[in-house]
Amino acid sequence: MANSRFSGKWSEKSLSDLAVVTMGQSPSSIFYNSRGEGLPLIQGNADIESRKTVERVWTTEGNKRCDSGDLILTVRAPVGAVAVASKNVCIGRGVCGLKPFGDSSFLFHALVYAENRWQALEQGSTFTAANSEQVGQFQILVPDDEHEQRAIAEALSDVDGLLSSLEALIAKKRAIKQAVMQQLLTGKTRLPGFSRAWVTVQMGQIGSIYGGLSGKTKIDFEGGNARYMTFLGVLENVILNIQHTEPVYVGPSESQNRVMKEDVLFNASSETPGDLAIGAVMGEQLDNLYLNSFCFGFRIHDKDKYVPLFLAYFFRGNVGRDIMNALAQGATRYNMSKSQFRALELSIPSGAEQYAIASVLSDMDAEIAALEKRQDKTRAIKQGMMQRLLTGRVRLLKNGVE
């Protein structure tokens, strides 16, 4: 029957029955180089990106090797991460190589699905590791029919292809946005209808600064009658809402600064100068909202003249980052004084042009966010497919069409 489903038996098989297992062995470091001489050395998770091996270090010696297209499995912390060898490589003791006897794509997907099961095999105190016996005896559920293996692999690979396309598209959109920011936030490119000269103004003329929570103890953050904007919320989002807050207790007699809608929030310290004073705008009005103690707030006096979202984008752009790099103080952690921030001089356009620029950048962010949401949904779909297809709970049609 043309549209019949696969119905053959499934069996649990040892990994050594499905592939030639080669445990890695690290060559002496005297043979390492960064010049591309010899073979890329794959030693562990640091040499894997997006399920493929990447080249960081090369070696001119080493007798444990894998061919391009072979599977790589990490055997030291974390155990069980799987990738495909992008080219012929030398493998160190943190990984093993797998040369499948049958469909390599099916085994790849089966091992991806099985990654969390390796935690039960981890051993050791300083490292977690799996030895050759444990790797060889690891059980994989496999359909006996190789045609079904290929059909499953093709279905999952198609979803991987979509995920790769989305990842590339998101990266492209982010790069375009970064280029647009550089042009619009410096005045190198002007939007239609705007030609008036930009003016120089000090931040102290634009608005006033207030501090985050003070005098709080650990118990105050175990729950409470108010909420506070988190440090990561400010750092990772240009427009903030209640999802970026957490509870805190603020007593009736405490004198704390509240965050209002359209306040611009900045982180006052960072581990690198390039991450100091990244701006974010409070996008909604929330009662009893405060700010974490590692950030400060900025309240604009005239929002028609100075647009909050424009300022947030300005300080996230290259011009703002260059200013912060020059002002950052510190050695292991970088800070900036409030007096320095007030004295900052910015070259900015009219309020109408600020609003237009912010709208363009906000629209681009919304497009990227929609693609990221689609990417997350596709990942969830793939996870569901793996749970059904790699356990035999759902069987594919023999012609590959549901």
C-alpha positions in Angstrom: 0.0 0.0 0.0 1.6 3.3 -1.1 0.8 5.3 2.0 1.4 2.7 4.6 3.4 3.5 7.7 6.6 1.9 8.9 5.7 -1.0 11.2 8.9 -2.9 11.7 10.5 -3.8 15.0 12.7 -1.5 17.1 15.6 -2.7 19.2 17.9 -1.4 21.8 21.5 -1.6 20.6 24.9 -0.8 22.2 26.7 2.2 20.7 29.6 -0.1 19.8 27.1 -2.1 17.6 26.2 1.0 15.8 29.6 2.6 15.2 33.3 2.2 15.6 34.2 4.0 18.8 37.6 5.7 19.0 38.5 7.2 22.4 40.6 10.4 22.1 44.2 10.8 23.3 45.7 14.2 23.6 49.1 14.6 22.0 51.9 16.5 23.8 51.4 20.2 23.9 54.8 20.8 22.2 53.1 19.8 19.0 50.3 22.4 19.3 50.2 25.5 17.1 47.9 28.3 16.0 49.2 28.5 12.5 46.9 25.9 11.0 49.7 23.3 10.6 48.6 19.7 10.9 45.1 18.8 12.0 42.6 20.7 14.1 42.7 19.3 17.7 39.2 18.6 19.2 39.5 18.3 22.9 36.0 19.1 24.3 33.0 21.3 24.3 35.1 24.5 23.7 35.8 23.1 20.2 32.2 22.6 19.3 29.8 25.3 18.0 26.3 24.7 16.6 26.8 20.9 16.6 30.0 21.2 14.5 33.7 21.1 15.3 35.5 24.5 15.1 39.2 25.1 14.7 41.1 26.7 17.6 44.3 24.7 18.0 46.2 22.5 15.5 48.6 19.7 16.1 51.3 18.1 14.0 51.2 14.9 16.0 48.4 12.6 17.3 47.3 9.1 16.4 43.7 9.4 17.3 41.8 10.8 14.4 38.3 11.2 12.9 37.3 11.8 9.3 35.1 14.6 8.1 31.5 13.7 8.7 32.2 11.3 11.7 30.4 12.0 14.9 32.2 13.5 17.9 31.0 12.8 21.5 32.3 14.6 24.6 33.4 12.2 27.3 34.5 14.7 29.9 32.4 17.5 31.5 29.9 17.8 30.1 29.5 14.2 29.0 27.4 13.3 26.0 27.4 16.5 23.9 27.4 15.4 20.2 28.7 17.1 17.1 29.8 16.4 13.5 33.4 16.6 12.5 33.6 19.5 10.0 36.8 18.1 8.5 39.5 15.5 9.3 40.5 16.1 12.9 42.7 14.8 15.7 40.8 14.0 18.9 42.0 14.6 22.4 41.0 12.7 25.6 38.0 14.9 26.2 36.1 13.4 23.3 35.6 10.2 21.3 35.0 9.6 17.7 32.1 7.6 16.2 32.1 6.2 12.7 28.6 4.9 12.2 28.0 1.5 10.4 24.7 2.7 9.1 22.9 6.0 8.7 25.1 8.6 10.4 22.4 11.2 10.4 20.0 9.0 12.4 22.6 8.2 15.0 23.4 11.9 15.3 19.8 12.7 16.1 19.5 9.8 18.4 22.5 10.9 20.4 21.3 14.5 20.5 18.0 13.2 22.0 20.0 11.0 24.5 22.3 13.7 25.8 20.6 14.1 29.1 20.9 10.4 29.8 24.7 10.6 30.0 24.5 12.4 33.3 23.9 9.1 35.0 27.3 7.9 33.7 29.3 10.9 34.9 32.0 10.0 37.4 34.9 11.7 39.2 35.2 14.6 41.6 37.3 17.2 39.7 36.1 16.0 36.2 33.0 14.1 35.2 33.9 11.4 32.6 32.7 8.4 30.7 35.2 5.6 29.9 35.4 3.5 26.7 33.3 0.7 28.2 30.5 3.0 29.2 30.5 4.7 25.8 30.5 1.3 24.0 27.7 -0.1 26.1 25.4 3.0 25.9 22.0 1.9 24.6 20.3 3.5 21.7 16.7 2.6 20.5 16.9 2.0 16.8 14.4 0.8 14.1 15.6 -2.4 12.5 14.5 -1.0 9.1 17.3 1.2 7.7 14.7 2.9 5.5 12.8 4.1 8.6 16.1 5.3 10.1 16.7 7.4 7.0 13.1 8.7 6.9 13.4 9.8 10.6 16.8 11.4 10.0 15.5 13.3 7.0 12.5 14.7 8.9 14.6 15.9 11.8 17.3 17.3 9.4 14.6 19.3 7.6 13.7 21.0 10.8 17.4 21.6 11.6 17.7 23.2 8.2 14.9 25.6 9.0 16.5 26.4 12.4 19.8 27.1 10.6 18.1 29.4 8.1 16.3 31.3 11.0 19.6 31.6 12.8 21.3 33.0 9.8 18.4 35.4 9.1 18.4 36.7 12.7 22.2 37.2 12.5 21.8 39.2 9.2 18.9 41.3 10.7 21.0 42.1 13.7 24.0 43.1 11.6 21.8 45.4 9.4 20.3 47.0 12.6 23.8 47.6 13.9 24.8 49.3 10.7 21.5 51.4 10.7 22.2 52.5 14.3 25.7 53.6 13.3 24.3 55.7 10.5 21.2 57.2 12.2 22.6 57.8 15.6 25.5 59.8 14.3 23.7 61.9 11.7 25.7 60.3 8.8 22.4 59.3 7.3 19.3 61.4 7.8 15.7 60.2 7.5 13.5 61.8 4.9 12.2 65.2 6.0 14.9 66.1 8.4 17.8 68.5 7.7 18.1 70.7 10.8 21.5 70.7 12.4 22.1 68.6 15.5 22.8 70.4 18.8 25.2 69.6 21.6 23.6 69.2 25.1 24.8 68.0 28.5 23.0 65.0 30.1 22.5 67.2 33.2 20.3 69.6 31.1 18.2 66.7 29.7 17.2 65.1 33.0 18.0 64.2 36.6 19.6 61.0 38.1 18.3 58.9 40.9 19.8 55.8 42.6 18.6 52.3 43.0 17.5 50.5 46.2 19.7 51.0 49.3 19.8 49.4 52.7 18.2 46.2 51.7 19.0 42.7 53.1 18.7 39.3 51.7 15.4 38.6 53.4 13.8 41.7 51.7 14.2 39.9 48.4 12.4 36.7 49.4 9.1 38.2 48.6 7.4 41.5 49.3 4.8 44.2 48.5 6.8 45.8 45.6 8.9 44.9 42.6 12.3 46.0 41.4 13.9 46.1 37.9 16.7 43.5 37.7 20.2 44.2 36.6 20.0 41.7 33.8 16.7 43.1 32.7 18.3 46.5 32.1 21.4 45.0 30.4 19.5 42.7 28.0 16.4 44.7 27.0 15.9 48.1 25.4 12.3 48.3 26.4 11.4 47.0 29.9 8.1 45.6 31.4 6.9 43.6 34.4 8.5 40.4 33.0 11.9 41.9 33.8 11.1 42.5 37.5 11.3 40.5 40.7 9.6 41.0 44.2 11.1 43.0 47.0 9.8 44.3 50.4 9.8 48.0 50.9 8.7 49.3 54.2 6.3 52.3 54.6 8.9 54.5 56.2 11.7 53.8 53.7 12.8 56.5 51.4 13.4 54.8 48.1 13.3 56.1 44.5 10.4 54.8 42.4 10.8 53.9 38.7 8.3 55.7 36.4 7.2 55.0 32.9 9.7 56.3 30.3 12.5 56.6 32.8 15.8 55.6 31.2 17.7 53.0 33.3 21.4 52.4 33.2 23.8 49.9 34.8 26.3 51.7 37.0 29.0 49.0 36.9 30.2 46.2 34.7 33.0 43.7 34.3 34.1 45.3 31.0 34.1 49.0 30.1 32.2 48.3 26.9 29.2 47.1 29.0 28.9 50.1 31.3 25.8 52.4 31.2 23.8 50.5 28.7 20.4 52.2 28.4 16.9 50.7 28.7 13.5 52.4 28.8 10.7 51.5 31.2 7.9 50.8 28.8 4.9 50.7 31.2 3.7 52.3 34.4 3.9 49.9 37.4 2.9 50.8 41.0 5.6 50.4 43.6 8.4 49.7 41.1 12.0 50.2 42.2 15.5 49.8 40.7 18.2 47.3 41.7 21.2 48.8 43.6 23.7 48.3 40.7 21.8 50.6 38.4 20.7 54.2 38.3 17.7 55.9 36.8 17.4 59.0 34.6 14.2 61.0 34.4 13.9 63.3 31.4 12.5 66.8 32.0 10.9 67.4 28.6 10.0 64.2 26.7 9.0 66.1 23.6 12.4 67.6 23.3 14.4 64.5 24.5 12.9 61.1 23.6 13.6 58.4 26.1 13.8 55.5 23.6 16.2 57.5 21.4 18.6 57.9 24.4 18.4 54.2 25.2 19.4 53.4 21.6 22.1 56.1 21.6 23.8 54.6 24.6 23.5 51.1 23.1 25.1 52.2 19.8 28.7 52.5 18.9 28.9 56.2 19.8 27.5 55.6 23.3 29.8 52.7 23.8 32.8 54.7 22.8 31.9 57.4 25.3 31.5 54.9 28.1 34.8 53.2 27.2 36.5 56.5 27.7 34.8 57.3 31.0 34.9 53.8 32.6 37.0 53.6 35.8 38.3 50.5 37.5 40.5 47.4 37.1 38.5 44.2 37.7 35.1 46.0 37.7 34.3 49.2 36.0 32.2 52.1 37.3 31.3 55.7 36.4 30.5 58.6 38.6 27.1 60.3 38.4 28.9 63.7 38.0 30.7 62.4 35.0 27.4 61.2 33.5 25.7 64.6 34.1 28.6 66.3 32.4 28.4 64.1 29.2 27.9 66.1 26.1 25.8 64.5 23.3 25.2 65.7 19.8 21.5 65.0 19.1 18.8 66.0 16.6 15.4 67.5 17.2 12.7 65.7 19.2 10.8 64.8 16.1 13.9 63.3 14.4 14.8 61.5 17.7 11.3 59.9 17.7 11.6 58.9 14.0 15.0 57.3 14.6 13.7 55.4 17.6 10.7 54.2 15.7 12.9 52.8 12.9 15.1 50.9 15.4 12.1 49.7 17.4 10.5 48.3 14.3 13.7 46.5 13.5 13.9 45.1 17.0 10.2 43.9 16.7 11.1 42.1 13.5 14.1 40.4 15.2 11.9 39.5 18.2 9.3 37.9 15.9 12.0 35.8 14.2 13.4 34.7 17.6 9.9 33.7 18.7 9.5 31.6 15.5 12.9 30.1 16.2 11.9 29.1 19.8 8.6 27.6 18.5 10.5 25.6 15.9 12.9 24.3 18.5 9.9 23.2 20.6 8.4 21.5 17.6 11.6 19.7 16.9 11.9 18.5 20.5 8.4 17.1 20.3 9.2 15.4 17.0 12.3 13.8 18.6 10.3 12.5 21.6 7.9 10.8 19.2 10.0 9.7 16.2 13.0 8.5 18.2 11.0 6.4 20.5 8.7 4.8 17.9 5.6 6.3 19.4 4.8 7.9 16.0 5.7 6.1 12.8 6.3 7.9 9.5 4.7 7.1 6.2 6.9 5.0 3.9 6.8 7.7 1.3 7.7 10.4 3.8 4.3 12.1 3.7 1.9 12.3 6.6 
